[in-house]
Amino acid sequence: MEAETQDEVFERLIDPRLGAAVYQTLGGVSSIISDLADAGLTFIPAPGLDIEEGLQALQTKMAYNRKAPIDSVNRPHFYISDRCQNIITALQEYTAEGGGDEAWKDPIDVLRYLAVSPATYISPETLKTTKPSRGGY
């Protein structure tokens, strides 16, 4: 939670299979999602699509026509900060040939979940309430 002190977290996604897996505890049954919620961290299961569908969605978000000028339509719809060196390396090294044991699969999973979710940037101004001059619903 220390990493979240600079920005307000709007939503957190978690691996849908791992997060919802139920296991036995001394007090009954639990799951990682439940345990995290008890610790004050709310997670939503990411869309549980096939790995190939997620990779295709990620590639689609990164695609653009390199022979045409970049504009509001012809541009990647997915950007990585140059400060995210592990993610950049994962994108360069991941082959999808190693299955679940491939070294770079976990960072790519995070990107896949983002690519298939309806995630969007939400500015702090978007979350502010406004005082309407007249009634509303």
DSSP file (Angstrom, degrees, kcal/mol; ACC not computed):
  #  RESIDUE AA STRUCTURE BP1 BP2  ACC     N-H-->O    O-->H-N    N-H-->O    O-->H-N    TCO  KAPPA ALPHA  PHI   PSI    X-CA   Y-CA   Z-CA
    1    1 A M    >         0   0    0      0, 0.0     3,-1.1     0, 0.0     4,-0.1   0.000 360.0 360.0 360.0 -17.1    0.0    0.0    0.0
    2    2 A E  G >   +     0   0    0      1,-0.3     3,-1.5     2,-0.2     4,-0.2   0.866 360.0  58.5 -61.8 -34.9    3.0    2.3    0.3
    3    3 A A  G 3  S+     0   0    0      1,-0.3     3,-0.5     2,-0.1     4,-0.3   0.692 100.5  58.8 -67.8 -17.3    3.3    2.5   -3.5
    4    4 A E  G <  S+     0   0    0     -3,-1.1    -1,-0.3     1,-0.2    -2,-0.2   0.337  76.2  93.8 -94.1   6.8   -0.3    3.9   -3.6
    5    5 A T  S <  S+     0   0    0     -3,-1.5    -1,-0.2     1,-0.2    -2,-0.1   0.761  83.9  51.1 -73.0 -23.5    0.3    6.9   -1.4
    6    6 A Q  S    S+     0   0    0     -3,-0.5     2,-0.3    -4,-0.2    -1,-0.2   0.851 114.7  35.7 -82.5 -34.4    1.0    9.3   -4.3
    7    7 A D  S    S-     0   0    0     -4,-0.3     2,-0.5    -3,-0.0    -1,-0.1  -0.895  82.1-115.9-122.0 148.0   -2.1    8.5   -6.4
    8    8 A E        -     0   0    0     -2,-0.3     2,-0.5    -3,-0.1    -3,-0.1  -0.708  33.2-132.4 -80.1 128.1   -5.6    7.7   -5.4
    9    9 A V        -     0   0    0     -2,-0.5     3,-0.1    -5,-0.2    -1,-0.0  -0.711  25.2-179.9 -86.0 124.8   -6.5    4.2   -6.6
   10   10 A F        -     0   0    0     -2,-0.5     2,-0.3     1,-0.3    -1,-0.2   0.842  67.3  -6.0 -89.8 -39.9   -9.8    4.0   -8.4
   11   11 A E        -     0   0    0      2,-0.0     2,-0.4    33,-0.0    -1,-0.3  -0.985  56.1-153.9-158.4 144.8   -9.8    0.3   -9.2
   12   12 A R        -     0   0    0     30,-0.4    32,-2.9    -2,-0.3     2,-0.3  -0.982  11.4-154.8-123.6 135.5   -7.6   -2.8   -8.8
   13   13 A L  E     -a   44   0A   0     -2,-0.4     2,-0.3    30,-0.2   101,-0.1  -0.794  10.1-170.2-105.9 152.5   -7.7   -5.9  -10.9
   14   14 A I  E     -a   45   0A   0     30,-1.7    32,-2.9    -2,-0.3    -2,-0.0  -0.972  40.9 -82.7-138.5 153.3   -6.6   -9.4   -9.9
   15   15 A D     >  -     0   0    0     -2,-0.3     4,-2.8    30,-0.2     5,-0.3  -0.365  42.6-141.7 -52.6 122.0   -6.1  -12.7  -11.7
   16   16 A P  H  > S+     0   0    0      0, 0.0     4,-1.2     0, 0.0    -1,-0.2   0.848  94.4  42.8 -65.3 -35.0   -9.6  -14.1  -11.8
   17   17 A R  H  > S+     0   0    0      2,-0.2     4,-0.9     1,-0.1    -2,-0.1   0.948 120.0  40.1 -76.7 -48.1   -8.6  -17.7  -11.2
   18   18 A L  H >4 S+     0   0    0      1,-0.2     3,-0.6     2,-0.2    14,-0.5   0.934 116.1  50.7 -65.4 -46.3   -6.0  -17.1   -8.5
   19   19 A G  H 3< S+     0   0    0     -4,-2.8    14,-2.2     1,-0.2    15,-0.3   0.844 115.8  40.3 -63.0 -35.5   -8.0  -14.4   -6.7
   20   20 A A  H 3< S+     0   0    0     -4,-1.2    -1,-0.2    -5,-0.3    -2,-0.2   0.520  82.5 122.9 -93.6  -5.8  -11.2  -16.3   -6.5
   21   21 A A    <<  -     0   0    0     -4,-0.9    11,-0.5    -3,-0.6     2,-0.3  -0.372  57.7-137.7 -60.6 128.4   -9.7  -19.7   -5.6
   22   22 A V  E     +B   31   0B   0      9,-0.1     2,-0.3    -2,-0.1     9,-0.2  -0.692  25.5 178.2 -91.9 138.6  -11.2  -20.9   -2.3
   23   23 A Y  E     -B   30   0B   0      7,-2.6     7,-2.4    -2,-0.3     2,-0.3  -0.957  31.4-100.6-138.6 158.7   -9.0  -22.5    0.3
   24   24 A Q  E     +B   29   0B   0     -2,-0.3     5,-0.3     5,-0.2     2,-0.3  -0.570  38.9 177.0 -81.3 136.4   -9.5  -23.8    3.8
   25   25 A T  E >   -B   28   0B   0      3,-3.7     3,-1.1    -2,-0.3     5,-0.0  -0.765  47.7 -96.7-125.9 176.0   -8.6  -21.7    6.9
   26   26 A L  T 3  S+     0   0    0     -2,-0.3     3,-0.1     1,-0.2    -2,-0.0   0.830 126.1  45.5 -62.6 -30.2   -8.9  -22.3   10.6
   27   27 A G  T 3  S-     0   0    0      1,-0.1     2,-0.4    -3,-0.0    -1,-0.2   0.368 128.6 -83.4 -95.9   5.2  -12.1  -20.2   10.5
   28   28 A G  E <  S-B   25   0B   0     -3,-1.1    -3,-3.7     2,-0.0     2,-0.3  -0.985  79.3 -18.1 136.4-127.0  -13.7  -21.8    7.4
   29   29 A V  E     +B   24   0B   0     -2,-0.4     2,-0.3    -5,-0.3    -5,-0.2  -0.869  58.0 165.9-119.8 156.0  -13.0  -21.0    3.8
   30   30 A S  E     -B   23   0B   0     -7,-2.4    -7,-2.6    -2,-0.3     2,-0.3  -0.893  18.9-146.5-151.3 179.4  -11.4  -17.9    2.3
   31   31 A S  E  >  -B   22   0B   0     -2,-0.3     4,-2.7    -9,-0.2     5,-0.2  -0.946  35.2-106.1-147.3 165.1   -9.9  -16.5   -1.0
   32   32 A I  H  > S+     0   0    0    -11,-0.5     4,-2.7   -14,-0.5     5,-0.2   0.904 121.4  54.1 -62.1 -40.0   -7.2  -14.1   -1.8
   33   33 A I  H  > S+     0   0    0    -14,-2.2     4,-2.2     1,-0.2    10,-0.2   0.922 111.1  45.6 -59.8 -43.7   -9.8  -11.5   -2.8
   34   34 A S  H  > S+     0   0    0    -15,-0.3     4,-2.4     2,-0.2    -2,-0.2   0.917 112.6  50.2 -65.2 -43.7  -11.5  -11.9    0.6
   35   35 A D  H  X S+     0   0    0     -4,-2.7     4,-1.1     1,-0.2    -2,-0.2   0.906 111.9  47.6 -62.9 -41.1   -8.2  -11.7    2.5
   36   36 A L  H  <>S+     0   0    0     -4,-2.7     5,-2.9     2,-0.2     3,-0.3   0.893 110.1  52.5 -66.6 -39.3   -7.2   -8.6    0.6
   37   37 A A  H ><5S+     0   0    0     -4,-2.2     3,-1.7     1,-0.2    -2,-0.2   0.901 106.1  54.1 -62.1 -40.4  -10.6   -7.0    1.2
   38   38 A D  H 3<5S+     0   0    0     -4,-2.4    -1,-0.2     1,-0.3    -2,-0.2   0.805 106.6  52.8 -62.3 -28.3  -10.2   -7.7    5.0
   39   39 A A  T 3<5S-     0   0    0     -4,-1.1    -1,-0.3    -3,-0.3    -2,-0.2   0.367 127.9-100.2 -87.7   4.2   -6.9   -5.8    4.7
   40   40 A G  T < 5S+     0   0    0     -3,-1.7     2,-0.6     1,-0.2    -3,-0.2   0.615  87.4 119.8  89.6  13.3   -8.7   -2.8    3.2
   41   41 A L      < -     0   0    0     -5,-2.9     2,-0.5    -6,-0.1    -2,-0.2  -0.937  48.3-156.6-116.2 111.4   -7.7   -3.5   -0.5
   42   42 A T        -     0   0    0     -2,-0.6     2,-0.4    -5,-0.1   -30,-0.4  -0.752  13.7-176.4 -90.9 126.6  -10.6   -4.1   -2.8
   43   43 A F        -     0   0    0     -2,-0.5   -30,-0.2   -10,-0.2    -6,-0.1  -0.939  15.2-151.3-122.2 145.3   -9.8   -6.1   -6.0
   44   44 A I  E     -a   13   0A   0    -32,-2.9   -30,-1.7    -2,-0.4     2,-0.1  -0.951  31.5-109.7-111.7 131.8  -12.1   -6.9   -8.9
   45   45 A P  E     -a   14   0A   0      0, 0.0   -30,-0.2     0, 0.0     3,-0.1  -0.408  35.8-122.5 -60.5 131.5  -11.4  -10.1  -10.9
   46   46 A A        -     0   0    0    -32,-2.9    68,-0.1     1,-0.2    67,-0.1  -0.323  45.1 -75.9 -66.8 156.6  -10.1   -9.3  -14.3
   47   47 A P        -     0   0    0      0, 0.0     2,-1.4     0, 0.0    -1,-0.2  -0.363  45.0-134.1 -55.6 130.2  -12.0  -10.6  -17.3
   48   48 A G        +     0   0    0     -3,-0.1     2,-0.1   -32,-0.1     3,-0.1  -0.324  47.6 152.6 -87.9  54.0  -11.2  -14.3  -17.5
   49   49 A L        -     0   0    0     -2,-1.4    67,-0.0     1,-0.1     5,-0.0  -0.381  54.2 -83.3 -80.8 161.7  -10.6  -14.5  -21.2
   50   50 A D     >  -     0   0    0      1,-0.1     4,-2.1    -2,-0.1     3,-0.2  -0.273  39.6-116.5 -58.1 146.7   -8.3  -17.0  -22.9
   51   51 A I  H  > S+     0   0    0      1,-0.2     4,-2.6     2,-0.2     5,-0.2   0.902 115.7  53.3 -54.9 -44.2   -4.6  -16.1  -22.9
   52   52 A E  H  > S+     0   0    0      1,-0.2     4,-2.3     2,-0.2    -1,-0.2   0.886 107.4  51.0 -62.2 -39.0   -4.6  -15.8  -26.7
   53   53 A E  H  > S+     0   0    0     -3,-0.2     4,-2.3     2,-0.2    -1,-0.2   0.907 111.2  48.8 -63.8 -41.3   -7.6  -13.4  -26.7
   54   54 A G  H  X S+     0   0    0     -4,-2.1     4,-2.1     2,-0.2    -2,-0.2   0.897 111.0  49.2 -65.6 -40.5   -5.8  -11.2  -24.2
   55   55 A L  H  X S+     0   0    0     -4,-2.6     4,-2.7     2,-0.2    -2,-0.2   0.901 111.0  50.4 -64.9 -40.3   -2.6  -11.2  -26.2
   56   56 A Q  H  X S+     0   0    0     -4,-2.3     4,-2.4     2,-0.2    -2,-0.2   0.908 109.9  50.3 -64.2 -41.3   -4.5  -10.3  -29.3
   57   57 A A  H  X S+     0   0    0     -4,-2.3     4,-1.9     2,-0.2    -1,-0.2   0.900 111.4  49.1 -62.5 -40.1   -6.3   -7.4  -27.5
   58   58 A L  H  X S+     0   0    0     -4,-2.1     4,-1.4     2,-0.2    -2,-0.2   0.923 111.3  48.4 -65.4 -44.9   -2.9   -6.2  -26.3
   59   59 A Q  H  X S+     0   0    0     -4,-2.7     4,-1.1     1,-0.2    -2,-0.2   0.888 109.8  53.4 -62.7 -38.5   -1.4   -6.3  -29.8
   60   60 A T  H  < S+     0   0    0     -4,-2.4     3,-0.5     1,-0.2    -1,-0.2   0.901 107.2  51.2 -62.6 -41.1   -4.4   -4.5  -31.2
   61   61 A K  H  < S+     0   0    0     -4,-1.9    16,-3.9     1,-0.2    17,-0.4   0.787 113.9  44.7 -67.9 -26.3   -4.0   -1.7  -28.6
   62   62 A M  H  < S+     0   0    0     -4,-1.4    -1,-0.2    14,-0.2    -2,-0.2   0.605  94.7 103.3 -90.6 -11.8   -0.3   -1.4  -29.6
   63   63 A A     <  +     0   0    0     -4,-1.1     2,-0.3    -3,-0.5    12,-0.3  -0.400  35.7 145.9 -79.3 147.0   -0.9   -1.5  -33.4
   64   64 A Y        -     0   0    0     -2,-0.1     2,-0.9    10,-0.1    10,-0.1  -0.944  56.7 -86.6-164.2 164.5   -0.8    1.4  -35.8
   65   65 A N    >   -     0   0    0     -2,-0.3     3,-1.1     1,-0.2     9,-0.0  -0.691  34.2-167.2 -81.4 107.3    0.2    2.1  -39.4
   66   66 A R  T 3  S+     0   0    0     -2,-0.9    -1,-0.2     1,-0.2     4,-0.1   0.645  84.5  59.6 -71.4 -14.3    3.9    2.9  -39.2
   67   67 A K  T 3  S+     0   0    0      2,-0.1    -1,-0.2    -3,-0.0    -2,-0.1   0.608  99.7  65.4 -89.2 -12.4    3.9    4.2  -42.7
   68   68 A A  S <  S-     0   0    0     -3,-1.1     3,-0.0     1,-0.1     2,-0.0  -0.737  97.9 -90.5-107.4 157.3    1.3    6.9  -42.0
   69   69 A P        -     0   0    0      0, 0.0     2,-0.4     0, 0.0     5,-0.2  -0.328  44.5-109.1 -63.5 146.8    1.7    9.9  -39.8
   70   70 A I        +     0   0    0     -4,-0.1     2,-0.2     3,-0.1     5,-0.2  -0.650  55.8 148.1 -77.3 130.3    0.6    9.4  -36.2
   71   71 A D        -     0   0    0      3,-1.5    -3,-0.0    -2,-0.4    -1,-0.0  -0.707  64.7 -66.2-143.9-164.6   -2.6   11.3  -35.4
   72   72 A S  S    S+     0   0    0     -2,-0.2     3,-0.2     1,-0.2    -2,-0.1   0.732 133.8  30.2 -67.8 -21.1   -5.6   11.0  -33.2
   73   73 A V  S    S+     0   0    0      1,-0.2     2,-1.4    -9,-0.0    -1,-0.2   0.831 115.3  56.8-101.5 -48.1   -6.8    7.8  -35.1
   74   74 A N  S    S+     0   0    0     -5,-0.2    -3,-1.5   -10,-0.1    -1,-0.2  -0.671  87.7  95.0 -89.5  86.9   -3.5    6.3  -36.3
   75   75 A R  S    S-     0   0    0     -2,-1.4     2,-0.1   -12,-0.3   -12,-0.1  -0.973  81.4 -85.8-162.1 158.2   -1.7    5.8  -33.0
   76   76 A P        -     0   0    0      0, 0.0   -14,-0.2     0, 0.0   -15,-0.1  -0.437  26.4-153.0 -65.6 149.6   -1.1    3.1  -30.4
   77   77 A H  S    S+     0   0    0    -16,-3.9     2,-0.3   -17,-0.2   -15,-0.2  -0.018  78.1  64.4-110.7  27.3   -3.8    3.0  -27.8
   78   78 A F        -     0   0    0    -17,-0.4     2,-0.3   -16,-0.1    -1,-0.1  -0.945  62.1-179.6-152.9 123.5   -1.4    1.6  -25.2
   79   79 A Y        -     0   0    0     -2,-0.3     2,-0.4    -3,-0.0   -17,-0.0  -0.954  12.6-155.8-131.4 147.9    1.7    3.3  -23.7
   80   80 A I        -     0   0    0     -2,-0.3     2,-0.1     8,-0.0    -2,-0.0  -0.983  24.5-120.3-122.9 132.2    4.3    2.3  -21.2
   81   81 A S    >   -     0   0    0     -2,-0.4     3,-1.8     1,-0.1     7,-0.2  -0.405  20.8-124.9 -65.3 145.1    6.3    4.8  -19.2
   82   82 A D  T 3  S+     0   0    0      1,-0.3    -1,-0.1    -2,-0.1     3,-0.1   0.611 109.9  69.0 -68.4  -9.2   10.1    4.5  -19.7
   83   83 A R  T 3  S+     0   0    0      1,-0.2     2,-1.3     2,-0.1    -1,-0.3   0.607  80.0  80.6 -79.5 -12.5   10.3    4.1  -15.9
   84   84 A C    <>  +     0   0    0     -3,-1.8     4,-2.2     1,-0.2    -1,-0.2  -0.518  53.4 158.7 -94.4  66.7    8.6    0.7  -16.2
   85   85 A Q  H  >  +     0   0    0     -2,-1.3     4,-2.5     1,-0.2    -1,-0.2   0.828  68.9  54.5 -64.2 -34.7   11.7   -1.3  -17.2
   86   86 A N  H  > S+     0   0    0     -3,-0.2     4,-2.5     2,-0.2    -1,-0.2   0.913 110.5  46.7 -65.8 -40.8   10.4   -4.7  -16.2
   87   87 A I  H  > S+     0   0    0      2,-0.2     4,-2.4     1,-0.2    -2,-0.2   0.915 112.1  50.5 -66.2 -42.6    7.3   -4.3  -18.3
   88   88 A I  H  X S+     0   0    0     -4,-2.2     4,-1.7     1,-0.2    -2,-0.2   0.928 112.4  46.9 -61.4 -45.0    9.4   -3.1  -21.3
   89   89 A T  H  X S+     0   0    0     -4,-2.5     4,-2.3     1,-0.2     5,-0.2   0.907 110.2  53.4 -63.6 -41.2   11.7   -6.1  -20.9
   90   90 A A  H  X S+     0   0    0     -4,-2.5     4,-2.6     1,-0.2    -2,-0.2   0.913 108.2  49.9 -60.0 -43.0    8.7   -8.4  -20.6
   91   91 A L  H  < S+     0   0    0     -4,-2.4    -1,-0.2     1,-0.2    -2,-0.2   0.846 114.6  45.2 -64.4 -33.1    7.2   -7.0  -23.8
   92   92 A Q  H  < S+     0   0    0     -4,-1.7    -2,-0.2    -5,-0.2    -1,-0.2   0.816 123.0  33.6 -78.2 -30.8   10.6   -7.6  -25.6
   93   93 A E  H  < S+     0   0    0     -4,-2.3    -2,-0.2    -5,-0.1    -3,-0.2   0.710  86.3 106.3-102.0 -24.0   11.2  -11.1  -24.2
   94   94 A Y     <  +     0   0    0     -4,-2.6    -4,-0.0    -5,-0.2    11,-0.0  -0.358  30.8 167.5 -67.2 134.0    7.8  -12.8  -23.9
   95   95 A T        -     0   0    0     -2,-0.1    -1,-0.1     0, 0.0    -4,-0.0   0.575  38.6-134.2-118.5 -17.2    7.1  -15.5  -26.5
   96   96 A A  S    S+     0   0    0      3,-0.1     3,-0.4     1,-0.1    -2,-0.1   0.514  81.8 104.5  69.5   6.9    4.0  -17.3  -25.2
   97   97 A E        +     0   0    0      1,-0.2    -1,-0.1     2,-0.1    -3,-0.0   0.669  66.1  62.6 -89.3 -17.6    5.8  -20.6  -26.0
   98   98 A G  S >  S-     0   0    0      1,-0.3     3,-1.2     2,-0.0    -1,-0.2   0.412  89.9-150.6 -89.8   2.1    6.8  -21.4  -22.4
   99   99 A G  G >   -     0   0    0     -3,-0.4     3,-1.4     1,-0.2    -1,-0.3  -0.289  63.1 -19.1  64.1-148.9    3.2  -21.7  -21.1
  100  100 A G  G 3  S+     0   0    0      1,-0.3    -1,-0.2     5,-0.0     6,-0.1   0.634 137.3  58.6 -68.4 -14.6    2.5  -21.0  -17.5
  101  101 A D  G <  S+     0   0    0     -3,-1.2    -1,-0.3     4,-0.1    -2,-0.2   0.441  72.7 125.4 -95.4  -0.3    6.2  -21.4  -16.6
  102  102 A E    X   -     0   0    0     -3,-1.4     3,-1.7     1,-0.1     4,-0.4  -0.365  65.3-128.9 -64.2 137.0    7.6  -18.7  -18.9
  103  103 A A  T 3  S+     0   0    0      1,-0.3     3,-0.3     2,-0.1    -1,-0.1   0.812 104.0  40.9 -57.4 -35.9    9.6  -16.2  -17.0
  104  104 A W  T 3> S+     0   0    0      1,-0.2     4,-1.4     2,-0.1    -1,-0.3   0.271  84.8 101.2-100.1  12.1    7.9  -13.1  -18.4
  105  105 A K  H <> S+     0   0    0     -3,-1.7     4,-2.7     1,-0.2     5,-0.2   0.910  74.9  57.1 -65.3 -43.4    4.3  -14.4  -18.2
  106  106 A D  H  > S+     0   0    0     -4,-0.4     4,-1.7    -3,-0.3    -1,-0.2   0.920 108.2  44.4 -60.4 -47.8    3.2  -12.6  -15.0
  107  107 A P  H  > S+     0   0    0      0, 0.0     4,-1.5     0, 0.0    -1,-0.2   0.893 114.7  50.8 -63.5 -34.7    4.0   -9.1  -16.2
  108  108 A I  H  X S+     0   0    0     -4,-1.4     4,-2.7     1,-0.2    -2,-0.2   0.874 104.1  58.4 -68.1 -36.2    2.3   -9.9  -19.5
  109  109 A D  H  X S+     0   0    0     -4,-2.7     4,-2.7     1,-0.2    -1,-0.2   0.914 103.5  52.8 -56.9 -42.6   -0.7  -11.2  -17.6
  110  110 A V  H  X S+     0   0    0     -4,-1.7     4,-1.8     1,-0.2    -1,-0.2   0.916 111.2  46.1 -59.3 -43.3   -1.1   -7.8  -16.0
  111  111 A L  H  X S+     0   0    0     -4,-1.5     4,-2.5     2,-0.2    -1,-0.2   0.874 110.4  53.4 -68.6 -37.1   -1.0   -6.1  -19.4
  112  112 A R  H  X S+     0   0    0     -4,-2.7     4,-1.9     2,-0.2     5,-0.2   0.932 107.6  50.8 -62.4 -45.3   -3.5   -8.7  -20.8
  113  113 A Y  H  X S+     0   0    0     -4,-2.7     4,-0.8     1,-0.2    -1,-0.2   0.909 112.4  47.2 -59.5 -41.3   -6.0   -7.9  -18.0
  114  114 A L  H ><>S+     0   0    0     -4,-1.8     3,-0.5    -5,-0.2     5,-0.5   0.907 109.8  53.6 -64.7 -42.1   -5.6   -4.2  -18.7
  115  115 A A  H 3<5S+     0   0    0     -4,-2.5    -2,-0.2     1,-0.2    -1,-0.2   0.819 113.9  40.4 -65.8 -32.1   -6.1   -4.8  -22.5
  116  116 A V  H 3<5S+     0   0    0     -4,-1.9    -1,-0.2    -5,-0.1    -2,-0.2   0.508 102.8  83.4 -96.9  -4.4   -9.4   -6.7  -22.1
  117  117 A S  T <<5S-     0   0    0     -4,-0.8     2,-0.2    -3,-0.5   -71,-0.0  -0.553  89.7-114.6 -92.2 162.7  -10.8   -4.6  -19.4
  118  118 A P  T   5 +     0   0    0      0, 0.0    -3,-0.1     0, 0.0    -4,-0.1  -0.044  59.9 159.0 -84.6  36.2  -12.7   -1.3  -20.0
  119  119 A A      < +     0   0    0     -5,-0.5     2,-0.3    -2,-0.2    -2,-0.0  -0.264   9.6 165.2 -63.3 144.1   -9.9    0.6  -18.2
  120  120 A T        -     0   0    0      2,-0.0     2,-0.3     0, 0.0    -1,-0.0  -0.974  43.1 -89.2-152.2 159.4   -9.5    4.2  -18.9
  121  121 A Y        -     0   0    0     -2,-0.3     2,-0.5     1,-0.0     0, 0.0  -0.566  36.9-165.8 -73.1 133.2   -7.7    7.2  -17.4
  122  122 A I        -     0   0    0     -2,-0.3  -112,-0.1     3,-0.0     5,-0.0  -0.962  10.6-147.3-123.1 112.5   -9.7    9.0  -14.8
  123  123 A S    >>  -     0   0    0     -2,-0.5     4,-0.9     1,-0.1     3,-0.8  -0.365  25.5-113.1 -75.5 156.7   -8.4   12.3  -13.8
  124  124 A P  T 34 S+     0   0    0      0, 0.0     4,-0.5     0, 0.0     3,-0.5   0.836 118.2  59.9 -57.0 -31.8   -8.8   13.7  -10.3
  125  125 A E  T >4 S+     0   0    0      1,-0.2     3,-0.9     2,-0.2    -3,-0.0   0.838  96.5  60.7 -66.1 -32.2  -11.2   16.3  -11.7
  126  126 A T  T <4 S+     0   0    0     -3,-0.8    -1,-0.2     1,-0.2    -4,-0.0   0.839 102.9  51.5 -63.0 -32.7  -13.5   13.6  -13.0
  127  127 A L  T 3< S+     0   0    0     -4,-0.9    -1,-0.2    -3,-0.5    -2,-0.2   0.572  88.0 103.7 -83.6  -9.6  -14.1   12.4   -9.5
  128  128 A K  S <  S-     0   0    0     -3,-0.9     2,-0.2    -4,-0.5    -3,-0.0  -0.457  71.2-125.3 -74.3 144.5  -15.0   15.8   -8.1
  129  129 A T        -     0   0    0     -2,-0.1     2,-0.4     2,-0.0    -1,-0.1  -0.580  21.3-144.8 -83.7 152.7  -18.6   16.5   -7.4
  130  130 A T        -     0   0    0     -2,-0.2    -1,-0.0     0, 0.0     0, 0.0  -0.878  12.1-126.1-117.4 152.5  -20.2   19.6   -8.9
  131  131 A K        -     0   0    0     -2,-0.4     2,-0.1     2,-0.0    -2,-0.0  -0.842  28.5-143.8 -98.3 105.4  -22.8   21.8   -7.5
  132  132 A P        -     0   0    0      0, 0.0     4,-0.1     0, 0.0     3,-0.0  -0.395   8.9-138.6 -69.6 147.3  -25.6   22.0  -10.0
  133  133 A S  S    S+     0   0    0      2,-0.1     2,-0.3    -2,-0.1    -2,-0.0   0.690  89.3  23.6 -76.5 -18.0  -27.3   25.4  -10.2
  134  134 A R  S    S-     0   0    0      1,-0.2     0, 0.0     0, 0.0     0, 0.0  -0.829 104.3 -66.2-137.1 176.1  -30.6   23.5  -10.5
  135  135 A G        -     0   0    0     -2,-0.3     2,-0.3     1,-0.1    -1,-0.2  -0.040  50.8-179.7 -60.4 165.7  -32.0   20.2   -9.4
  136  136 A G              0   0    0     -4,-0.1    -1,-0.1     1,-0.0     0, 0.0  -0.917 360.0 360.0-156.1 179.3  -30.8   16.9  -10.9
  137  137 A Y              0   0    0     -2,-0.3    -2,-0.0     0, 0.0    -1,-0.0   0.381 360.0 360.0-111.7 360.0  -31.3   13.2  -10.8
